[in-house]
Amino acid sequence: MFRKILVAIIFLSYLVMPIAVMAEEAQAPAGQPAAAAAPAPAAAPAPPPKIDSGDTAWVLTSTALVLLMTAPGLALFYGGMVRKKNVLGTIMQSFIILCVISVQWVLWGYSLAFGPDKGGIIGGLEWLGLNGVGLDPNPDYAATIPHQVFMAFQMMFAVITPALITGAFAERMKFSTFLVFTVLWATFVYDPIAHWVWGLSGGKGWLNNLGALDFAGGTVVHISSGVSALAAAIVLGRRKGYMTDIMAPHNLPMTVLGAALLWFGWFGFNAGSALTAGALATSAFVVTNTATAAAALAWMFAEWIQRGKPTVLGAASGAVAGLVAITPASGFVGPMASIVIGVGAGVICYMAASLLKPLLGYDDSLDAFGVHGIGGTWGAIATGLFATTAINPAGANGLFFGNPGQVGKQFIAVLASWVWAFVITFILLKVLDWTMGLRVSQDEEVEGLDLTQHGESGYSS
């Protein structure tokens, strides 16, 4: 069956790719003339940064949209997939991460991720407590919005990333240990990778300097969280009764509502990353929607072929896989390429969840690794295939636009993110297991996290 799926995908790619290339090569960079009529005069001194109210309004709106992705979006998406006895505990993890990381980011996280560069590895401590992060623009990052707006927008990325990991250890982690892990993981995994890829102040992060492309977080958000999720699933071990007990989702309508809110919020995630209200934001918006739809359809049909029926959970999961895969490419590719990326994400992530996980035997409860780790990897590599300066002159051309070297840069970024996220997460979890303990007791796991960790029940009966 899977051979038929793969043949179909390859066939579709051969049909679509030439169309994508021809269509996107025909586009000229927004606002760029085809040829200069005369030599340009000597450049005048650059005007000082000036706040643009339209850009500011768009990025503030996008910040709110990305916040919505974590709570209620991810909280409902994950909450519906666990058993009834764990719904509150699962929702609480997403909700409280919003609180924890909002404080961590202001105190030191933003300074480490985006502060003045220290050797391309980490930001300095000059911006601790938002010292020097004021209401004037910082031209290194965004010249038309207040620096604090950029900070707040990036905060929401820092919030959702550790929340994605919770899908791997759902239904079995102690809440107290979870809180400590969240702070440590954000500090030692997320903040360094964010600086590697997006750091610009006083020097570039090393992956940024290399030329690796990640428009909105394929490596920073999805590979880091997805690979960390795999490490967590390995260290914590399987849930009691895994592969023998029925562990079906208790509320699929809740999960679909969460997926729809993620889709809605993701327009702020990707289109907001343009940091201006203009052509690039529009392009990112369109390809985000297109890839998501294509991935949902691809997952649905793949599941239909293999299992005989298309499922609601499969369609929702496929949509999220498409959102993940288009994220790094969203500011660099056109609509036709986004269809290929989306279809690839739907099929590849479905195979990771339905074949790879049972084959290797790890208990990634809600497929955080299968969707985010694998989907983010595919999206980062696909960026190296389909990126074109016709969409974003500040980016680079990919393999299909005459620059095969971009694929190598993407592979380096993927490998570095995989290794750092897995190794550091593994070490953090092992240390916490030795000192605090990671898992609830077997009796508490049987009773459920809602009662044992929070003394509440999600339902009255």
Residue pairs with C-beta under 8 A, 6 or more apart in sequence:
1 305
1 306
2 306
2 351
2 355
4 305
5 301
5 302
5 305
5 306
5 347
6 347
9 298
9 343
9 344
9 347
12 340
12 343
13 340
13 343
13 344
16 336
16 339
16 340
17 337
17 340
17 400
19 336
20 334
20 336
20 337
20 339
20 340
20 386
20 400
21 400
21 401
23 334
23 335
23 336
24 333
24 334
24 336
24 337
24 388
24 390
24 391
24 401
25 388
25 390
25 401
26 390
27 334
27 390
27 391
28 34
28 390
29 389
29 390
29 391
29 392
29 393
30 278
30 279
30 280
31 279
32 393
49 136
49 137
49 138
49 139
49 143
49 144
50 137
50 143
50 144
51 136
51 137
51 144
51 145
51 146
52 144
52 145
52 276
54 277
55 142
55 144
55 145
55 275
55 276
55 277
56 144
56 145
56 146
56 149
57 277
58 272
58 276
58 277
58 281
59 142
59 145
59 149
59 150
59 153
59 272
59 275
60 149
60 152
61 268
61 272
62 153
62 267
62 268
62 269
62 271
62 272
62 273
63 149
63 152
63 153
63 155
63 156
63 268
63 272
64 268
65 264
65 265
65 266
65 267
65 268
65 269
65 272
66 153
66 156
66 157
66 159
66 160
66 265
66 268
66 269
66 272
67 98
67 156
67 159
67 265
68 261
68 264
68 265
68 268
69 156
69 160
69 261
69 262
69 265
69 266
69 268
69 269
70 94
70 97
70 98
70 156
70 159
70 160
70 163
71 91
71 94
71 95
71 98
72 258
72 261
73 258
73 261
73 262
73 264
73 265
74 94
74 160
74 163
74 164
74 258
74 262
75 90
75 91
75 94
75 95
75 258
76 91
76 254
76 255
76 257
76 258
76 261
77 255
77 258
77 259
77 261
77 262
77 316
77 320
78 90
78 91
78 93
78 94
78 166
78 167
78 170
78 255
78 258
78 366
79 87
79 90
79 91
79 251
79 254
79 255
79 258
80 87
80 249
80 250
80 251
80 252
80 253
80 254
80 255
80 256
80 257
80 258
81 167
81 170
81 249
81 255
81 313
81 365
81 366
82 90
82 170
82 171
82 249
82 250
82 365
82 366
83 171
83 247
83 248
83 250
83 448
84 250
84 251
84 448
84 458
84 459
85 447
85 448
85 449
85 450
85 451
86 170
86 171
86 448
86 449
86 450
87 250
87 251
87 450
87 458
87 459
88 449
88 450
88 454
88 456
88 457
88 458
89 171
89 175
89 448
89 449
89 450
89 453
89 454
90 166
90 170
90 171
90 449
91 458
92 175
92 454
93 163
93 166
93 175
93 178
94 163
94 166
96 179
97 159
97 162
97 163
97 166
97 182
98 159
98 163
100 179
100 182
100 183
101 109
101 155
101 158
101 159
101 162
101 182
101 186
102 155
102 159
104 158
104 183
104 186
104 187
105 151
105 154
105 155
105 158
105 159
105 186
106 129
106 130
106 155
107 128
107 129
108 125
108 128
108 129
108 187
109 155
109 158
109 186
109 187
109 190
109 191
110 127
110 130
110 133
110 151
110 154
110 155
111 123
111 124
111 125
111 126
111 127
111 128
112 122
112 123
112 125
112 187
112 191
112 192
112 195
113 123
113 154
113 158
113 190
113 191
113 192
113 194
113 195
113 198
113 199
114 123
114 127
114 141
114 151
114 154
114 194
114 195
114 198
114 199
114 200
114 201
115 123
115 124
115 125
115 126
115 127
115 201
116 123
116 124
116 126
116 127
116 201
116 202
116 203
117 123
117 124
117 195
117 199
117 200
117 201
117 202
117 203
117 204
117 205
118 124
120 196
120 199
120 203
120 204
120 205
120 206
120 209
121 192
121 195
121 196
121 205
121 206
122 191
122 192
122 195
123 191
123 195
123 199
123 201
124 202
126 132
127 133
130 148
130 151
133 147
133 148
133 151
134 146
134 147
134 148
135 146
135 147
135 148
136 146
136 147
137 143
137 144
137 145
137 146
137 147
138 147
138 150
138 201
140 200
140 201
140 202
141 147
141 150
141 200
141 201
141 275
142 149
142 150
142 275
144 275
144 276
145 275
150 275
153 272
153 275
154 194
157 194
157 217
157 220
157 221
157 269
158 186
158 190
158 191
158 194
160 221
161 186
161 190
161 217
161 220
161 221
161 224
161 225
162 182
162 185
162 186
162 190
162 225
164 221
164 222
164 225
164 226
164 229
164 368
164 372
165 185
165 225
165 228
165 229
165 232
165 368
166 178
166 368
167 229
167 364
167 365
167 366
167 367
167 368
168 228
168 229
168 230
168 232
168 233
168 236
168 364
168 365
168 366
168 368
168 369
169 229
169 232
169 233
169 236
169 365
169 438
170 365
170 366
171 239
171 365
171 445
171 448
171 449
172 236
172 239
172 240
172 439
172 440
172 445
172 449
173 236
173 438
173 439
173 440
174 436
174 437
174 438
174 439
174 440
174 453
175 449
175 453
175 454
176 436
177 432
177 436
177 437
177 438
180 432
180 436
181 428
181 429
181 432
184 428
184 432
185 228
185 424
185 425
185 428
188 424
188 428
189 224
189 228
189 420
189 421
189 424
189 425
189 428
190 220
190 224
192 420
193 219
193 220
193 224
193 417
193 420
193 421
194 220
195 205
196 205
196 206
196 207
196 208
196 416
197 205
197 207
197 208
197 212
197 214
197 219
197 220
197 413
198 205
198 208
198 214
198 220
199 205
199 208
200 208
203 209
207 214
207 219
207 412
207 413
207 416
210 409
210 412
210 413
211 396
211 406
211 409
212 219
212 409
212 410
212 412
212 413
213 328
213 329
213 332
213 383
213 384
213 387
213 395
213 396
213 406
213 409
213 410
214 220
214 328
214 380
214 383
214 413
215 270
215 273
215 284
215 327
215 328
215 329
215 330
215 331
215 332
215 383
215 392
215 395
216 269
216 270
216 273
216 284
216 327
216 328
216 330
216 331
217 269
217 273
217 327
217 328
218 324
218 325
218 327
218 328
218 329
218 376
218 379
218 380
218 383
219 328
219 376
219 380
219 413
219 414
219 417
220 417
221 327
221 372
221 376
222 324
222 327
222 328
222 372
222 373
222 375
222 376
222 379
223 372
223 373
223 376
223 377
223 380
223 414
223 417
223 418
223 421
224 417
224 420
224 421
225 368
225 372
225 373
225 421
226 368
226 369
226 371
226 372
226 373
226 374
226 375
226 376
226 377
227 369
227 373
227 417
227 418
227 421
227 422
227 425
228 421
228 422
228 425
229 364
229 368
229 369
229 372
229 373
230 362
230 364
230 369
230 373
230 422
231 421
231 422
231 425
231 426
231 429
232 425
232 429
233 362
233 363
233 364
233 365
233 369
234 362
234 426
235 426
235 429
235 430
235 433
235 438
236 429
236 438
236 439
237 363
237 439
238 361
238 362
238 363
239 247
239 363
239 365
239 445
240 442
240 445
240 446
241 247
242 363
249 255
249 313
252 312
252 313
255 313
255 316
256 312
256 316
259 316
259 317
259 319
259 320
262 319
262 320
262 323
263 292
263 319
263 323
266 288
266 292
266 323
266 327
267 285
267 288
267 289
269 323
269 327
270 284
270 285
270 287
270 288
270 326
270 327
270 330
270 331
271 281
271 282
271 284
271 285
271 288
271 330
272 281
273 284
273 330
273 331
274 280
274 281
274 284
274 331
280 331
280 391
280 392
283 331
283 334
283 391
283 392
284 330
284 331
286 335
286 338
287 326
287 329
287 330
287 333
287 334
287 335
287 337
287 338
288 323
288 326
288 330
288 338
290 335
290 338
290 339
290 342
291 322
291 323
291 325
291 326
291 338
291 339
291 341
291 342
291 345
292 319
292 322
292 323
292 326
292 342
293 319
293 322
293 342
294 322
294 338
294 339
294 341
294 342
294 343
294 346
295 318
295 319
295 321
295 322
295 323
295 325
295 342
295 343
295 345
295 346
295 349
296 315
296 316
296 318
296 319
296 322
296 346
297 318
297 343
297 346
298 318
298 342
298 343
298 344
298 345
298 346
298 347
298 350
299 314
299 315
299 317
299 318
299 319
299 321
299 346
299 347
299 349
299 350
300 310
300 311
300 314
300 315
300 318
300 346
301 310
302 346
302 347
302 350
302 351
303 309
303 310
303 311
303 314
303 350
303 354
304 310
306 354
314 350
317 349
317 350
317 353
317 367
317 371
318 345
318 346
318 349
318 350
320 371
321 345
321 346
321 348
321 349
321 350
321 371
321 375
322 341
322 342
322 345
322 346
322 375
324 345
324 349
324 371
324 372
324 375
324 376
324 379
325 341
325 342
325 344
325 345
325 349
325 375
325 376
325 378
325 379
325 382
326 333
326 338
326 341
326 342
326 345
326 379
327 376
327 379
328 376
328 379
328 380
328 383
329 337
329 338
329 341
329 379
329 382
329 383
329 386
329 387
331 391
331 392
331 395
332 383
332 386
332 387
332 388
332 391
332 392
332 395
332 396
332 398
333 341
333 382
333 383
333 386
333 387
333 388
333 391
334 386
334 388
334 390
334 391
337 382
337 385
337 386
340 382
340 386
341 378
341 379
341 382
341 386
344 378
344 382
345 375
345 378
345 379
348 374
348 375
348 378
349 367
349 370
349 371
349 374
349 375
349 378
352 367
352 369
352 370
352 371
352 374
353 367
353 370
353 371
356 370
356 374
357 364
357 367
357 369
357 370
362 369
364 370
377 414
377 418
380 410
380 413
380 414
381 407
381 410
381 411
381 414
383 398
383 406
383 410
384 398
384 399
384 406
384 407
384 408
384 409
384 410
384 411
385 398
385 399
385 400
385 407
386 398
386 400
386 401
387 395
387 396
387 397
387 398
387 401
387 406
388 395
388 397
388 398
388 401
389 395
389 396
389 397
389 401
390 401
396 403
396 406
397 403
397 406
398 406
398 407
399 406
399 407
429 438
432 438
439 445
440 449
440 452
440 453
444 452
444 453
450 456
450 457
450 458
451 457
